[in-house]
């Protein structure tokens, strides 16, 4: 809405010391516009993204060996809440680590049936942390698929 300002030469005060009709209409229009803008700002504010957002990353190791595999640099602040894995065949055990420390919960025994473990402690990520997946007790495992899910904390 474009507000039309009364002619500056128009008197602000009319007869009997009351505001002139032109200026009174202008001030009422300004008040309505401010109310509309405030309402719009409140609507925008209520539409902000939640501070916590889910994330999911995946890794495939075609021929796993008993060793550490660097996962990826997630570049996020948040937590790893769940690790899911399965193989095409064979078995192994995986442990997810942040900066060399196993995340809370237990290691995950992996078979050709999808399995998961939830993590509630020692699972906090900070931008720049190194994530590794340790494979152990490998018994002819092939096509090891791993999914890491968690919550990203937005600034």
PyMOL commands that set and color helices and strands:
alter all, ss='L'
color gray80, all
select helices_A, chain A and resi 15-17+21-46
alter helices_A, ss='H'
color red, helices_A
select strands_A, chain A and resi 52-61+68-70+78-86+89-98+101-102+108-110+115-118+124-125+131-142+144-153
alter strands_A, ss='S'
color yellow, strands_A
deselect
rebuild
show_as cartoon
